[in-house]
């Protein structure tokens, strides 16, 4: 088996079907062998019938029920069920072009990398929305590097459209930390630890995917909330994985956040006075505030953001 595609999902059957259909429709003309594992993270196993409808198709689709609603538990269940020499994660709000898995395997084989991070192209439900004016890396990766280039820093460390060499990357029982499974950041935590351990991480523009952004996420309020959480996660993960003197590292990031907050607040005030759009300054303020309030850890209530 060349690859196992893992899709973790929670209560989004329509978007899941779109993602799953795109995976089973992958081009197999190059004699690629792969299967698909869908991890249902709902308490009641509410997509079992949907997955059963794929039985007998050209690609095996396997169902795994992980009733503990926690994205880390779901990812770990997918890892445990994977059979391929590569494991590829696809979010349930994504859609893959037909040559995607072929490009993933070709890039990993060619580069002998441990991890591939693929390009993500946002598709906005609300055309002409405020979010469309944002830089690409606010919603997906847009690394300014060549295809197959080694990534020495992780600008957007996420497992959406990513692939892993199973033999080197999943040697432990629970690679994804459940402590981050309800607040977010479990994928960043895993990727940071992998990089610190010497994993070779490459980027691919050719192994790209669409990510569908609903109207509810195309506004400054949503993005401000998300950036606040991500800044909190950033500080917590630095303290967990990189800090030698934790209190000093925490104080440094809190001071940086306070300075950034003051700068962003001045931009917000200027925009407010001139009648300009205050969306970006508001997001910047939230991002800075997350560093200051990094210890205020809360369940997001939305394990699948």
C-alpha positions as CSV (number, residue, x, y, z in Angstrom):
1,X,0.0,0.0,0.0
2,X,1.5,3.3,-1.1
3,X,-0.6,5.6,1.0
4,X,-3.5,5.9,3.4
5,X,-5.6,9.0,3.3
6,X,-7.1,9.9,6.7
7,X,-10.0,12.3,7.0
8,X,-11.1,13.2,10.6
9,X,-14.6,14.6,10.7
10,X,-17.2,15.8,13.2
11,X,-20.9,16.5,12.2
12,X,-20.2,17.9,8.7
13,X,-21.6,15.2,6.4
14,X,-22.0,17.4,3.3
15,X,-18.5,18.8,3.3
16,X,-17.1,15.4,4.2
17,X,-18.8,13.8,1.2
18,X,-17.2,16.4,-1.1
19,X,-13.8,15.7,0.4
20,X,-14.3,11.9,0.3
21,X,-15.5,11.9,-3.2
22,X,-12.4,13.8,-4.4
23,X,-10.2,11.3,-2.6
24,X,-11.8,8.2,-4.1
25,X,-11.7,9.8,-7.6
26,X,-7.9,10.1,-7.6
27,X,-6.1,9.2,-10.8
28,X,-4.8,5.6,-10.5
29,X,-3.2,5.4,-13.9
30,X,0.3,5.3,-12.4
31,X,-0.4,2.1,-10.5
32,X,-0.8,3.8,-7.2
33,X,-2.3,1.8,-4.4
34,X,-4.1,3.7,-1.6
35,X,-7.0,3.5,0.7
36,X,-9.1,5.9,2.8
37,X,-9.8,5.9,6.5
38,X,-12.6,8.2,7.8
39,X,-12.5,8.8,11.5
40,X,-15.9,9.8,12.8
41,X,-15.3,11.8,16.0
42,X,-19.0,12.2,16.9
43,X,-20.3,10.6,20.0
44,X,-23.1,8.8,18.2
45,X,-21.3,7.6,15.1
46,X,-23.6,9.5,12.8
47,X,-21.8,9.1,9.5
48,X,-21.5,5.3,9.6
49,X,-24.3,4.9,7.0
50,X,-22.6,7.4,4.7
51,X,-19.3,5.6,4.8
52,X,-21.1,2.2,4.2
53,X,-22.4,3.6,0.9
54,X,-18.9,3.5,-0.5
55,X,-18.5,-0.2,0.0
56,X,-17.6,-2.1,-3.1
57,X,-16.1,0.9,-4.8
58,X,-12.7,1.0,-6.6
59,X,-11.1,2.4,-3.5
60,X,-11.5,0.9,-0.1
61,X,-13.0,3.3,2.4
62,X,-12.7,2.2,6.0
63,X,-14.7,3.6,8.9
64,X,-13.3,4.2,12.4
65,X,-15.4,5.5,15.2
66,X,-13.6,7.6,17.9
67,X,-16.4,8.8,20.3
68,X,-14.1,11.0,22.4
69,X,-14.7,14.3,20.7
70,X,-11.1,15.5,20.6
71,X,-9.2,16.1,17.3
72,X,-6.0,14.5,18.8
73,X,-7.8,11.3,19.6
74,X,-9.3,11.3,16.1
75,X,-5.9,11.8,14.5
76,X,-4.3,9.1,16.6
77,X,-7.1,6.7,15.7
78,X,-6.4,7.5,12.0
79,X,-2.7,6.9,12.5
80,X,-3.4,3.5,14.2
81,X,-5.6,2.4,11.3
82,X,-3.3,3.5,8.5
83,X,-1.7,0.8,6.3
84,X,0.2,2.8,3.7
85,X,3.9,3.6,3.8
86,X,2.7,7.2,3.6
87,X,-0.2,8.7,5.6
88,X,-1.9,11.8,4.2
89,X,-4.3,14.0,6.2
90,X,-7.1,15.7,4.5
91,X,-9.5,18.0,6.4
92,X,-13.3,17.4,5.9
93,X,-13.7,20.9,4.3
94,X,-11.2,20.3,1.5
95,X,-11.3,19.0,-2.0
96,X,-8.4,17.4,-3.9
97,X,-7.7,17.6,-7.6
98,X,-7.4,14.2,-9.3
99,X,-3.6,14.1,-9.4
100,X,-3.1,15.1,-5.8
101,X,-2.1,11.8,-4.2
102,X,0.2,11.0,-7.1
103,X,2.0,14.3,-6.6
104,X,2.2,13.6,-2.9
105,X,3.8,10.2,-3.3
106,X,6.1,11.4,-6.2
107,X,7.4,14.4,-4.1
108,X,8.0,12.3,-1.0
109,X,9.8,9.6,-3.0
110,X,11.9,12.1,-4.9
111,X,13.0,14.1,-1.9
112,X,13.1,11.2,0.7
113,X,11.4,13.6,3.1
114,X,9.6,12.6,6.3
115,X,6.8,15.2,6.0
116,X,5.2,17.0,3.0
117,X,3.1,20.2,3.5
118,X,1.0,21.0,0.4
119,X,-0.3,24.2,-0.9
120,X,-3.8,25.1,0.3
121,X,-6.0,27.4,-1.9
122,X,-9.0,29.0,-0.1
123,X,-12.4,29.1,-1.9
124,X,-14.7,31.6,-0.3
125,X,-18.4,31.0,-0.1
126,X,-19.0,34.7,0.1
127,X,-17.6,36.2,-3.1
128,X,-16.1,39.6,-2.7
129,X,-15.8,39.0,1.0
130,X,-13.5,40.9,3.3
131,X,-11.4,37.8,3.9
132,X,-10.5,37.6,0.2
133,X,-8.3,40.7,0.6
134,X,-6.1,39.0,3.2
135,X,-2.7,37.5,2.3
136,X,-2.9,33.9,1.2
137,X,-1.0,32.7,4.3
138,X,-3.9,33.8,6.6
139,X,-6.0,31.0,5.3
140,X,-3.5,28.7,3.6
141,X,0.2,28.2,2.9
142,X,1.8,30.3,0.2
143,X,5.4,29.6,0.8
144,X,7.8,31.4,-1.5
145,X,9.9,28.3,-2.3
146,X,10.2,25.9,-5.1
147,X,8.3,22.6,-5.3
148,X,9.9,20.0,-3.0
149,X,12.0,22.6,-1.2
150,X,13.0,21.9,2.4
151,X,11.2,24.0,5.0
152,X,13.5,25.2,7.7
153,X,10.8,27.3,9.5
154,X,7.1,26.5,9.7
155,X,5.1,29.6,8.9
156,X,1.8,27.8,9.0
157,X,2.3,24.5,10.8
158,X,-0.9,22.6,10.2
159,X,-1.9,19.1,9.1
160,X,-4.4,20.2,6.5
161,X,-3.1,18.8,3.2
162,X,0.0,17.1,4.7
163,X,1.6,13.7,4.4
164,X,4.0,11.7,6.6
165,X,6.4,8.8,6.2
166,X,4.7,6.4,8.5
167,X,7.8,4.4,9.4
168,X,9.7,7.4,10.7
169,X,7.0,9.8,12.0
170,X,4.6,7.5,13.8
171,X,6.6,5.4,16.1
172,X,4.7,6.2,19.3
173,X,1.2,5.2,20.4
174,X,-0.2,8.7,20.7
175,X,1.7,11.1,18.4
176,X,-0.9,13.9,18.8
177,X,-1.2,15.3,22.3
178,X,-4.8,15.1,23.6
179,X,-4.1,18.1,25.8
180,X,-4.4,20.3,22.7
181,X,-7.3,18.4,21.2
182,X,-10.0,20.8,22.5
183,X,-8.2,24.0,22.3
184,X,-6.3,23.6,18.9
185,X,-2.6,23.4,18.3
186,X,-2.2,19.6,18.3
187,X,-0.9,19.6,14.7
188,X,1.6,22.5,15.4
189,X,2.8,20.7,18.5
190,X,3.4,17.5,16.6
191,X,5.2,19.3,13.7
192,X,7.4,21.3,16.0
193,X,8.5,18.2,17.9
194,X,9.1,16.4,14.6
195,X,11.3,19.3,13.3
196,X,13.2,19.5,16.6
197,X,13.9,15.8,16.3
198,X,15.4,16.3,12.8
199,X,12.5,15.4,10.5
200,X,13.0,16.5,6.9
201,X,9.9,18.7,5.9
202,X,9.3,19.7,2.3
203,X,6.7,22.0,0.7
204,X,4.8,21.2,-2.5
205,X,2.9,23.5,-4.7
206,X,2.0,20.7,-7.1
207,X,0.3,18.6,-4.3
208,X,-2.3,21.4,-3.8
209,X,-5.9,21.3,-2.4
210,X,-8.9,23.6,-2.1
211,X,-10.2,24.6,1.3
212,X,-13.8,25.9,1.4
213,X,-14.2,28.9,3.6
214,X,-17.9,29.4,4.7
215,X,-19.4,32.9,5.0
216,X,-19.3,32.6,8.8
217,X,-15.5,32.6,8.6
218,X,-15.2,35.5,6.2
219,X,-15.3,38.3,8.7
220,X,-13.0,40.1,11.1
221,X,-14.8,38.9,14.2
222,X,-14.1,35.2,13.4
223,X,-10.6,35.8,12.3
224,X,-9.8,37.9,15.4
225,X,-11.1,35.0,17.6
226,X,-9.0,32.5,15.7
227,X,-5.8,34.6,15.8
228,X,-6.3,35.2,19.5
229,X,-6.4,31.4,20.1
230,X,-3.5,30.8,17.7
231,X,-1.3,33.3,19.6
232,X,-2.1,31.6,22.9
233,X,-1.2,28.2,21.3
234,X,2.0,29.7,20.0
235,X,3.2,30.7,23.4
236,X,2.1,27.5,25.1
237,X,3.9,25.4,22.4
238,X,7.1,27.4,22.7
239,X,7.0,26.8,26.4
240,X,6.4,23.1,26.0
241,X,8.8,22.3,23.2
242,X,11.5,25.0,23.0
243,X,11.9,27.1,26.2
244,X,14.9,26.4,28.5
245,X,13.8,28.9,31.1
246,X,10.0,28.9,30.9
247,X,9.2,31.9,33.1
248,X,11.7,34.1,31.2
249,X,10.4,32.9,27.8
250,X,6.8,33.6,28.9
251,X,7.7,37.0,30.1
252,X,9.4,37.8,26.8
253,X,6.5,36.8,24.7
254,X,4.0,38.7,27.0
255,X,6.1,41.8,26.7
256,X,6.3,41.4,22.9
257,X,2.5,41.0,22.8
258,X,1.9,44.1,24.9
259,X,4.1,46.2,22.6
260,X,2.3,44.8,19.5
261,X,-1.0,45.4,21.2
262,X,-0.2,49.1,21.7
263,X,1.0,49.4,18.1
264,X,-2.2,47.7,16.7
265,X,-4.4,49.7,19.0
266,X,-3.0,53.0,17.6
267,X,-3.8,51.7,14.1
268,X,-7.3,50.8,15.1
269,X,-7.8,54.2,16.6
270,X,-6.5,55.9,13.5
271,X,-8.8,53.8,11.3
272,X,-11.7,54.6,13.5
273,X,-11.1,58.3,13.4
274,X,-10.7,58.4,9.6
275,X,-13.6,56.0,8.9
276,X,-11.3,53.4,7.4
277,X,-11.8,49.6,7.7
278,X,-10.9,48.6,11.3
279,X,-10.9,44.8,10.5
280,X,-7.2,44.3,10.1
281,X,-6.2,46.3,13.1
282,X,-8.8,44.5,15.2
283,X,-7.3,41.1,14.1
284,X,-3.8,42.4,14.9
285,X,-5.0,43.5,18.4
286,X,-6.5,40.1,19.1
287,X,-3.3,38.3,17.8
288,X,-1.2,40.4,20.2
289,X,-3.5,40.0,23.1
290,X,-3.3,36.2,22.8
291,X,0.4,36.4,23.7
292,X,-0.4,38.5,26.8
293,X,-3.2,36.1,27.9
294,X,-1.6,32.9,26.8
295,X,-2.3,31.1,30.1
296,X,-6.1,31.7,29.8
297,X,-6.7,28.3,28.3
298,X,-10.2,27.5,27.3
299,X,-12.0,24.9,25.4
300,X,-12.9,26.4,22.0
301,X,-16.2,24.5,21.8
302,X,-15.2,23.9,18.1
303,X,-12.7,21.1,18.0
304,X,-12.8,21.3,14.2
305,X,-12.2,24.9,13.3
